[in-house]
Amino acid sequence: MSEAKPRLKPADGIKPRGAPKPRRQKPRDERPREQEPREKKPREKKASAVEAAASEIAGEVPPPPEAVEPDPELTPQAAEQARKKYLLKRFWISGRGYWGRHGDKLGWPLTIGLLILIGVNVGFQYGINLWNRAIFDAIEKRDAHTVYFLSAVFVPLVLGSISLVVAQVYLRMTMQRRWRAWLTTSVIARWLANGRYYQLNLVQGDHQNPEARLSEDLRVATEAPVDFVAGVIVATLSASTFIVVLWTIGGALTLTLGGSTFTVPGFLVITAVIYAAITSTSMFVIGRDFVRLSEEKNQTEAEFRYVLTRVRENGESIALLGGEEEERSGIDRTFAGVLKRWAQLTGQHMRTALVSQGSSLFAPVVPVLLCAPKFLEGSMTLGQVMQAASAFAIVQGAFGWLVDNYPRLADWNASARRIASLMMSLDGLERAEQSDELGRILHGETRGDTMLSLDNLSVTLDDGTSVVKETEVGVEAGERVLVSGESGSGKSTLVRAIAGLWPWGSGSVNFHPDKRLFMLPQRPYIPSGTLRRVVAYPAAANKWKLEQIKAALDKVGLGHLTGRIKEEAPWDQTLSGGEKQRVAFARLLLHRPDIVVLDEATSALDEKSQDQMMQTVIRELPEVTIVSVAHRAELEAFHTRKITLERHKGGAKLVGDIDLVPRNRKRGLIQRALWGSGTKAEKPRKPK
């Protein structure tokens, strides 16, 4: 089978499936005058804050590498091998940055210090080996004075070796901890930036359960390489040093077979090499499926954790529906997969244990048996025999390092590939953000009183299917716009595009550069911690005084919770759906943004509570600009304008844009009203 030859293909790591040809964006001078394109979205302020916090540890994050795909002429098996090979390369592209110009300032000092300690410790091992020969020679000669002297020398040798090992452990684990912190912070910063953690749910790729990859897999991926490199260096230095010892002590072995005499030079060295070759080859043959089984085991473990987390997060709904038996069935199926993978790994571990344990038992005996003829004939002293036995064990341990660490090497291989798969998915999203070749929604700035404008905005799925088509809307300061339409007409997708979470499409979303945007989703996020933190989110819990938070809770009808404001409780499970939406409105009153987008934000409230909530917002924030997505007709009373989306073949279109409250001043942006509007209104807009 020919070797896989990956070839470069630009920007197609996470390319939308079946994406249409990119729509040419309007040049700067063709855009409406009150709009000015800009590079960053309002919500990127959060992402930049995350990246700024990460930069202290992670430094500057390099741009994503070019996407690499296997040659299409390869067989599926060869293509899969090429993909796995590239995944390890992709991990090192990011991982080696720890020692780069923008990496950790202690990266190289820790590495050099560890290498020095390893070399000195091998020197101490050689000293102990010489002591071993001297003490047994003294015992053989019954030289009491030398025995007592060497016994006194042994203490500082042991103390020195122990001190070196302890210092070596400190430097090694410190490097592992700092490397993990550096790489984890870097990957998490990329994962959280620009809503990529959300966009990963919208694209294909091997990035399921990213939380498990960022925690467990990344830990293994950064711990094991340091251990491996240190182990290889120790093994190389030890083998080089003590092979010389074996060659010097053992000399040549003369054998007589069938009347012929054979001389084997360096017989102890040759025996050690042959012995190690047998054990290593056996391990390779027996453990050839270790990597695949480790990958499958890690994936099933991550899926099992995810299923259990889903049950915990949706406990109330499951309990109300009585879905315990069905959930138990799903959990049992997932756990059965975990047990199956563990059973397969158990067989692998049993076979490798057979080789490893057999090797460890034979290694101390073989050199003694080989040296016995020379000792009996008087050409070797007892000290030389024991020195040779000790050196042989060290050489065998060095040669057998891979035998002892192959299972862990396989586990690292699987973990590094899983974290690299997540990196590649993030690479694809980042390349798509920077590329003009894919259809991407632009984000810019408006001028004048226009707070929000949609300029020829089209929203598509990642497979190219159009959801919302060619929408032009301008929202002025203080307007309260209601976006309505039947289910499936693309209202929520449009909201996600406005928020910057939905990247695919064309046209642009533009915000006033000096105004703040706040989103109220249908299902508000409830973080863990105190109620004070829950209400203040996404700001810090101590940003407002307790009196301010209590006042906000009172205004939204949650005054009965003010006595528990410092209490830590599972609020996500404690609060009802309506109470969660009231908490979201309390956040709104505290943050006092300039633009607020309500996505079915009152769907869990009854009509009377909904009216009270909207009246509270209008009274407390009279100048706020509101864009609401909702089905309820009663909400029209709290809005000044209504936009209607209607589902059509090829994507939803804007079919109605009417004033619910008469206006005396002219709009800053001329609207495009599409044909087919049958919406009743006081002042319908004339189509072009």
C-alpha positions in Angstrom: 0.0 0.0 0.0 1.4 3.3 -1.0 2.2 5.9 1.7 -0.5 8.5 2.2 0.3 11.9 0.6 -1.8 14.6 2.1 -2.4 17.6 -0.2 -3.3 21.1 0.7 -6.8 22.5 0.1 -7.6 26.0 1.2 -10.2 26.7 3.8 -12.2 23.5 3.6 -11.6 22.0 7.1 -15.2 22.7 8.1 -16.6 23.8 4.7 -20.4 24.0 4.7 -21.8 21.0 2.9 -23.1 22.0 -0.5 -22.4 25.6 0.1 -23.4 27.9 -2.8 -21.0 30.2 -4.6 -20.2 33.2 -2.4 -22.3 36.2 -3.0 -20.3 39.3 -4.0 -20.6 41.9 -1.2 -21.3 45.5 -2.0 -18.2 47.6 -2.2 -17.7 50.3 0.4 -18.9 53.1 -1.8 -22.1 51.3 -2.8 -23.4 50.9 0.7 -26.0 53.3 2.2 -24.3 56.4 3.5 -25.3 55.9 7.1 -23.6 52.5 7.2 -19.9 51.9 7.6 -18.6 48.4 7.5 -16.4 47.4 10.4 -14.3 44.4 11.3 -15.7 43.5 14.7 -19.2 42.6 15.9 -20.5 44.1 19.2 -20.6 40.7 20.8 -16.9 40.2 20.1 -16.1 42.4 23.1 -16.7 39.3 25.2 -14.5 37.1 23.0 -11.7 39.7 23.1 -11.9 39.8 26.9 -11.5 36.0 27.0 -8.6 36.2 24.6 -7.0 39.0 26.6 -7.2 37.0 29.8 -5.7 34.0 28.0 -2.9 36.0 26.5 -1.1 36.3 29.8 -0.5 32.5 29.7 -1.0 31.5 26.1 0.6 34.5 24.4 -0.2 35.2 20.8 -2.2 32.5 19.1 -0.9 31.8 15.6 -3.4 31.7 12.6 -4.9 28.3 11.8 -2.8 26.1 9.5 -3.9 25.3 6.0 -6.5 22.5 5.8 -4.9 19.2 4.7 -6.9 16.4 3.2 -5.8 13.0 2.0 -5.3 12.5 -1.8 -8.7 11.4 -3.2 -6.9 8.6 -5.1 -6.1 6.8 -1.9 -8.0 3.9 -0.7 -10.4 4.5 2.3 -8.0 2.7 4.6 -5.0 4.7 3.4 -6.9 7.9 3.6 -7.9 7.2 7.2 -4.3 6.5 8.1 -3.2 9.8 6.4 -5.9 11.6 8.4 -4.7 10.1 11.7 -1.1 10.9 10.9 -2.1 14.5 10.2 -4.0 14.8 13.4 -0.9 14.1 15.4 0.9 16.7 13.3 -1.9 19.2 14.0 -1.6 18.7 17.7 2.1 19.4 17.6 1.6 22.5 15.5 -0.2 24.1 18.4 1.5 22.2 21.3 5.1 23.2 20.3 4.2 26.8 20.6 4.7 26.5 24.4 8.4 26.6 23.6 8.1 29.3 20.9 8.6 33.0 20.9 5.1 33.6 22.3 5.0 30.6 24.6 5.7 30.3 28.3 8.8 32.1 29.5 9.6 29.2 31.8 9.3 26.6 29.1 12.9 26.4 28.1 14.4 26.8 31.6 12.2 24.0 32.9 13.2 21.8 29.9 17.0 22.5 30.2 16.9 22.0 34.0 15.1 18.6 33.5 17.6 17.5 31.0 20.5 18.4 33.3 19.0 16.5 36.2 18.4 13.4 34.0 22.1 13.4 33.0 23.4 13.9 36.5 21.0 11.2 37.8 22.4 8.7 35.3 25.8 9.6 36.6 24.7 8.7 40.1 23.3 5.4 38.8 26.7 4.6 37.3 28.3 5.5 40.7 25.9 3.1 42.5 26.8 0.4 39.9 30.5 0.8 40.7 29.7 0.7 44.4 27.8 -2.5 43.8 30.9 -4.1 42.3 33.2 -2.8 45.0 31.0 -4.0 47.9 30.7 -7.5 46.6 34.4 -7.8 45.9 35.1 -6.7 49.5 32.6 -9.2 50.8 34.2 -11.9 48.7 37.7 -11.0 50.1 36.3 -10.6 53.6 37.7 -7.1 53.7 35.8 -5.6 56.7 37.4 -2.1 56.5 36.4 -1.7 52.9 32.9 -3.0 53.6 32.4 -0.5 56.4 33.8 2.4 54.3 31.6 1.5 51.3 28.6 1.3 53.6 29.2 4.9 54.7 29.7 6.0 51.1 26.4 4.4 50.1 24.3 6.9 52.2 25.4 10.1 50.4 25.0 8.2 47.0 21.4 7.3 47.9 20.6 10.7 49.3 22.0 12.4 46.2 20.1 10.1 43.9 16.8 10.6 45.8 17.3 14.4 45.8 17.8 14.4 42.0 14.7 12.2 41.5 12.6 14.5 43.6 13.9 17.6 41.8 13.3 15.8 38.5 9.7 15.1 39.5 9.1 18.7 40.4 10.5 20.1 37.2 8.7 17.5 35.1 5.3 18.0 36.7 5.7 21.8 36.7 6.3 21.7 33.0 3.3 19.4 32.5 1.1 21.7 34.5 2.2 24.9 32.8 2.1 23.3 29.3 -1.4 22.1 30.0 -2.4 25.6 31.3 -0.9 27.2 28.2 -2.5 25.0 25.6 -5.8 24.7 27.4 -6.2 28.4 27.8 -5.3 28.9 24.1 -7.8 26.3 22.8 -10.6 27.5 25.2 -10.0 31.1 24.0 -10.5 30.0 20.4 -13.4 27.8 21.4 -15.3 30.7 23.1 -14.3 33.4 20.6 -17.1 34.6 18.2 -19.6 32.0 19.3 -17.6 29.1 17.9 -18.7 26.9 20.8 -22.2 27.3 19.4 -21.3 27.1 15.7 -19.6 23.7 16.3 -23.2 22.3 16.8 -24.1 23.5 13.3 -21.3 21.9 11.3 -20.1 18.4 10.6 -16.8 17.2 12.0 -15.2 15.0 14.6 -15.7 17.4 17.6 -18.4 15.8 19.7 -18.2 16.3 23.5 -15.7 19.2 23.4 -15.8 19.5 27.2 -14.3 16.0 27.6 -11.6 16.8 25.0 -10.7 20.0 26.7 -10.5 18.4 30.1 -9.4 14.8 30.1 -8.0 14.4 26.6 -6.0 17.6 26.7 -4.6 16.6 30.1 -3.4 13.3 28.8 -2.1 14.9 25.6 0.2 17.3 27.6 1.2 15.0 30.4 2.3 12.0 28.5 4.7 13.6 26.0 6.8 15.0 28.8 7.0 11.6 30.5 7.8 10.0 27.2 10.6 12.3 26.2 12.1 12.1 29.7 11.8 8.4 29.6 13.4 8.1 26.2 16.3 10.3 27.2 16.8 8.3 30.4 16.6 5.1 28.5 19.1 6.3 25.9 21.7 7.6 28.4 21.3 4.5 30.6 21.6 2.1 27.7 24.7 3.9 26.3 26.4 4.0 29.7 25.8 0.5 30.8 26.3 -1.2 27.5 29.9 0.0 27.8 29.9 -1.5 31.3 28.6 -4.8 30.0 31.1 -4.9 27.2 34.0 -4.0 29.5 33.1 -6.5 32.3 31.7 -9.4 30.2 34.4 -9.4 27.5 34.2 -12.3 25.2 32.6 -15.7 25.8 34.2 -18.8 24.4 32.0 -21.8 23.7 32.9 -25.3 22.6 30.3 -27.1 20.5 30.9 -30.4 18.7 34.6 -30.0 18.9 34.6 -26.5 17.6 35.3 -23.4 19.6 33.4 -20.2 19.2 34.2 -16.8 20.6 31.3 -14.3 21.1 32.7 -10.8 21.8 30.5 -8.7 24.1 28.2 -11.6 24.7 26.3 -9.7 27.5 25.6 -6.8 25.2 24.4 -9.1 22.4 22.2 -11.0 24.8 20.7 -7.8 26.1 19.9 -6.6 22.6 18.4 -9.9 21.5 16.4 -10.1 24.7 15.0 -6.6 24.3 14.2 -7.2 20.6 12.2 -10.3 21.5 10.1 -8.5 24.2 9.6 -5.3 22.1 8.5 -7.3 19.0 6.2 -9.3 21.1 4.6 -6.1 22.5 4.2 -4.6 19.1 2.5 -7.7 17.8 0.3 -8.2 20.8 -0.6 -4.5 21.2 -1.3 -3.5 17.6 -4.9 -2.7 18.4 -4.2 -0.6 21.5 -4.5 2.8 19.8 -7.8 2.0 18.1 -9.3 0.5 21.3 -8.1 3.5 23.4 -9.8 5.9 20.9 -13.0 4.0 21.0 -12.9 3.8 24.8 -12.3 7.5 25.2 -15.2 8.3 22.9 -17.7 6.0 24.7 -16.6 7.4 28.1 -17.3 10.9 26.8 -20.7 9.9 25.4 -21.6 8.3 28.8 -20.7 11.5 30.7 -22.7 13.5 28.2 -25.8 11.3 28.6 -25.6 11.6 32.4 -25.2 15.4 32.2 -28.3 15.6 29.9 -30.4 13.7 32.5 -29.2 16.1 35.3 -29.8 19.2 33.2 -33.3 18.1 32.1 -34.3 16.4 35.3 -37.5 18.4 35.8 -38.8 17.7 32.3 -37.9 14.0 32.5 -39.6 13.7 35.9 -42.8 15.5 34.8 -43.1 13.2 31.8 -42.2 10.1 33.7 -39.3 9.3 31.3 -37.1 7.5 33.9 -37.4 4.1 32.2 -36.6 5.4 28.8 -33.7 7.4 30.1 -32.5 4.3 32.0 -32.7 2.4 28.8 -30.6 5.0 27.0 -28.0 5.1 29.8 -27.8 1.3 29.9 -27.1 1.2 26.1 -24.4 3.8 26.4 -22.8 2.2 29.4 -22.9 -1.2 27.7 -20.7 0.4 25.0 -18.3 1.5 27.7 -18.1 -1.9 29.2 -17.6 -3.5 25.8 -14.6 -1.3 25.1 -13.2 -1.9 28.5 -13.6 -5.7 28.0 -11.6 -5.4 24.8 -9.0 -3.3 26.5 -8.8 -5.9 29.3 -7.7 -8.5 26.8 -5.0 -6.2 25.5 -3.7 -5.4 29.0 -3.6 -9.1 29.9 -1.5 -9.9 26.8 0.9 -7.0 27.4 1.1 -7.9 31.1 2.2 -11.4 30.1 5.1 -10.0 28.1 6.0 -7.3 30.7 5.9 -9.5 33.8 7.8 -12.3 32.1 10.5 -9.9 31.0 10.8 -8.4 34.5 11.2 -11.9 36.0 13.8 -13.2 33.5 15.9 -10.0 33.3 17.8 -10.3 36.7 18.4 -14.1 36.2 19.8 -14.2 32.7 23.0 -12.2 33.3 23.9 -14.3 36.4 23.5 -17.5 34.4 25.6 -16.1 31.6 28.4 -14.9 33.9 28.3 -18.1 36.1 30.8 -20.1 33.9 33.4 -17.3 34.1 32.9 -16.9 37.8 33.3 -20.6 38.4 36.5 -20.7 36.3 37.8 -17.7 38.2 38.0 -15.1 35.4 35.3 -13.0 37.0 34.9 -11.8 40.6 31.7 -11.9 42.5 31.6 -8.1 42.3 31.9 -8.1 38.5 29.1 -10.7 38.3 26.8 -8.5 40.5 27.9 -5.3 38.6 27.1 -7.1 35.3 23.7 -8.2 36.6 22.9 -4.7 37.7 24.0 -3.2 34.4 22.1 -5.8 32.4 18.9 -5.0 34.4 19.4 -1.3 33.7 20.1 -1.9 29.9 17.2 -4.3 29.7 14.9 -1.7 31.4 16.1 0.9 29.0 15.5 -1.3 26.0 12.2 -2.4 27.4 11.0 1.1 28.1 8.6 0.9 25.2 7.3 -2.5 26.4 6.3 -1.0 29.7 4.8 2.3 28.3 3.1 1.0 25.1 -0.4 1.1 26.7 0.1 4.7 27.9 1.6 5.6 24.5 -1.6 4.3 22.8 -3.8 6.2 25.2 -1.8 9.4 24.5 -2.1 8.8 20.8 -5.9 8.6 21.1 -6.2 11.7 23.3 -3.9 13.8 21.1 -6.0 12.9 18.0 -9.3 13.8 19.8 -8.0 17.2 20.8 -6.5 17.7 17.4 -9.9 16.9 15.8 -11.4 19.7 17.9 -8.6 22.0 16.8 -9.2 21.2 13.2 -12.9 22.1 13.5 -12.0 25.4 15.2 -9.5 25.9 12.4 -12.2 25.6 9.8 -14.5 28.0 11.5 -11.6 30.5 11.9 -10.6 30.2 8.3 -14.2 30.7 7.3 -14.3 33.9 9.3 -11.3 35.2 7.5 -12.1 34.0 4.1 -14.0 35.7 1.3 -14.6 32.4 -0.5 -17.4 31.2 1.7 -20.8 32.9 2.1 -20.4 34.8 5.3 -22.6 37.4 6.9 -20.7 40.7 7.4 -20.9 42.9 10.5 -20.5 46.6 10.3 -21.5 49.9 11.9 -24.3 52.3 11.3 -24.4 56.1 11.4 -26.9 58.6 12.6 -29.9 57.5 14.6 -30.0 54.0 13.0 -29.3 51.5 15.8 -29.6 48.4 13.7 -29.7 47.7 10.0 -29.9 44.6 7.9 -28.4 45.3 4.5 -29.5 42.8 1.9 -29.2 40.0 4.5 -29.7 36.4 3.5 -29.3 33.6 6.0 -28.5 30.0 4.9 -27.9 26.7 6.6 -24.4 25.1 6.5 -25.6 23.0 3.5 -26.5 26.1 1.5 -30.2 25.9 2.1 -31.7 29.4 2.3 -33.6 30.3 5.4 -34.1 34.0 5.2 -33.6 35.8 1.9 -32.6 39.4 0.9 -33.9 41.2 3.9 -33.4 45.0 4.4 -34.5 46.5 7.7 -33.5 49.7 9.5 -34.3 50.2 13.2 -34.0 53.7 14.6 -33.2 54.7 18.2 -36.1 54.1 20.5 -38.1 51.9 18.1 -39.8 48.8 19.4 -40.0 46.3 16.5 -42.0 43.1 16.6 -40.8 40.3 14.2 -43.7 37.9 13.6 -44.3 35.0 11.3 -45.4 31.4 11.3 -43.3 28.7 12.9 -40.4 27.7 10.7 -40.2 31.0 8.9 -36.7 31.7 10.1 -37.3 34.2 12.9 -35.0 32.5 15.5 -32.4 32.0 12.8 -32.6 35.6 11.9 -32.1 36.5 15.6 -29.0 34.3 15.8 -27.6 36.0 12.7 -28.2 39.4 14.3 -26.4 38.2 17.4 -23.4 37.0 15.3 -23.9 33.3 16.2 -25.1 32.3 12.8 -22.3 32.8 10.3 -23.6 31.5 6.9 -25.3 33.7 4.4 -24.6 37.1 2.7 -25.3 40.7 3.2 -24.5 42.5 6.5 -25.8 43.1 10.0 -24.8 46.6 11.2 -25.0 48.1 14.7 -24.5 51.6 16.1 -20.8 51.6 17.1 -21.3 53.2 20.5 -24.3 51.2 21.7 -24.6 48.0 23.7 -26.6 45.0 22.6 -28.3 42.6 25.1 -30.0 39.3 24.2 -32.9 37.6 26.0 -33.3 34.1 24.7 -36.4 31.9 25.2 -34.4 29.7 27.6 -32.3 31.9 29.8 -29.0 30.5 31.0 -28.9 30.0 34.7 -25.3 29.7 36.0 -24.3 27.9 39.2 -23.6 29.8 42.4 -25.6 32.3 44.4 -28.8 34.0 43.2 -26.9 37.2 43.1 -24.6 35.8 40.5 -27.5 34.4 38.6 -29.2 37.8 38.3 -26.0 39.7 37.6 -24.9 37.3 34.8 -23.0 37.8 32.5 -21.4 40.5 34.6 -19.6 39.8 37.9 -21.9 39.2 40.9 -20.4 42.2 42.8 -20.9 44.7 40.0 -24.2 45.9 41.6 -25.1 46.4 45.3 -27.4 44.0 46.9 -30.1 46.7 47.1 -29.9 47.2 43.4 -30.3 43.5 42.7 -33.2 43.2 45.2 -34.9 46.2 43.5 -34.6 44.6 40.1 -36.1 41.3 41.4 -39.0 43.2 42.9 -39.7 45.0 39.7 -40.0 41.7 37.7 -42.2 40.0 40.3 -39.5 38.0 42.1 -39.6 39.8 45.4 -40.2 36.6 47.3 -36.6 35.5 46.4 -34.8 38.6 47.7 -34.2 36.9 51.1 -32.3 34.1 49.3 -30.0 36.4 47.2 -26.8 35.1 48.9 -27.9 31.5 48.8 -26.1 29.0 46.6 -28.6 26.5 45.2 -29.2 24.6 42.0 -31.2 27.5 40.6 -31.4 26.0 37.2 -33.5 23.2 38.7 -35.2 25.3 41.3 -36.6 28.1 39.2 -39.6 27.5 37.0 -39.6 28.5 33.3 -41.5 31.7 34.0 -39.2 32.6 36.9 -36.2 32.1 34.6 -37.6 34.5 32.1 -38.3 37.0 34.9 -34.6 36.7 36.0 -33.6 37.5 32.4 -35.7 40.7 32.6 -34.1 41.5 35.9 -30.7 41.3 34.2 -32.0 43.6 31.5 -33.0 46.2 34.1 -29.5 46.0 35.7 -27.4 46.1 32.5 -29.6 48.9 30.9 -28.4 48.3 27.3 -29.2 50.5 24.3 -30.5 47.6 22.1 -32.3 44.5 23.3 -33.3 41.5 21.3 -36.1 39.4 22.8 -36.4 35.9 21.3 -39.7 34.6 22.6 -38.6 36.0 25.9 -42.1 36.0 27.4 -43.3 32.6 26.1 -43.4 31.0 29.6 -45.4 33.9 31.1 -49.2 34.2 31.2 -50.8 37.1 29.3 -51.1 39.3 32.4 -47.5 38.7 33.5 -46.3 39.3 30.0 -48.1 42.7 29.9 -46.6 43.7 33.3 -43.1 42.7 32.2 -43.3 44.7 29.0 -44.7 47.7 30.8 -41.9 47.5 33.3 -39.3 47.5 30.6 -40.8 50.4 28.8 -41.2 52.4 32.0 -37.7 51.6 33.3 -35.9 51.8 30.0 -37.9 54.4 28.0 -35.2 55.0 25.4 -34.1 51.4 24.8 -34.5 50.0 21.2 -36.3 46.7 21.2 -36.4 43.9 18.6 -38.9 41.2 19.6 -39.5 37.8 18.0 -42.8 36.4 19.2 -46.0 34.7 18.1 -48.5 36.4 20.5 -50.5 39.1 18.9 -51.0 40.8 22.3 -47.4 42.0 22.2 -48.3 44.4 19.3 -49.6 46.8 22.0 -46.0 47.2 23.3 -44.3 47.8 20.0 -44.3 50.7 17.5 -43.6 48.6 14.4 -44.3 45.2 13.1 -42.2 43.1 10.5 -43.7 39.9 9.1 -41.7 37.1 7.7 -43.4 34.5 5.5 -42.0 31.2 4.5 -41.4 30.7 0.7 -39.7 28.2 -1.4 -36.1 29.3 -1.5 -36.2 31.1 1.9 -38.4 33.3 4.0 -39.1 36.8 2.8 -40.1 40.0 4.4 -43.7 40.5 3.3 -44.9 43.2 5.8 -43.3 46.3 7.5 -45.9 48.5 9.1 -46.2 51.1 11.8 -48.2 50.1 14.8 -47.9 53.7 16.2 -48.1 56.7 13.8 -44.8 58.3 13.2 -44.1 62.0 12.4 -40.4 61.7 11.4 -38.9 60.0 8.4 -36.9 56.8 8.7 -33.1 57.0 8.2 -33.1 53.9 5.9 -35.6 53.3 3.1 -37.1 49.9 3.6 -37.5 47.2 0.9 -41.0 45.8 1.2 -41.4 42.7 -0.8 -44.5 41.8 -2.8 -47.3 39.6 -1.5 -48.0 41.3 1.8 -51.5 40.6 3.0 -50.9 42.0 6.5 -53.5 44.3 7.9 -52.0 47.6 9.2 -52.8 51.1 9.9 -50.2 52.4 7.5 -48.9 49.6 5.2 -45.7 50.4 3.3 -45.9 50.5 -0.5 -43.8 47.9 -2.3 -41.2 49.1 -4.7 
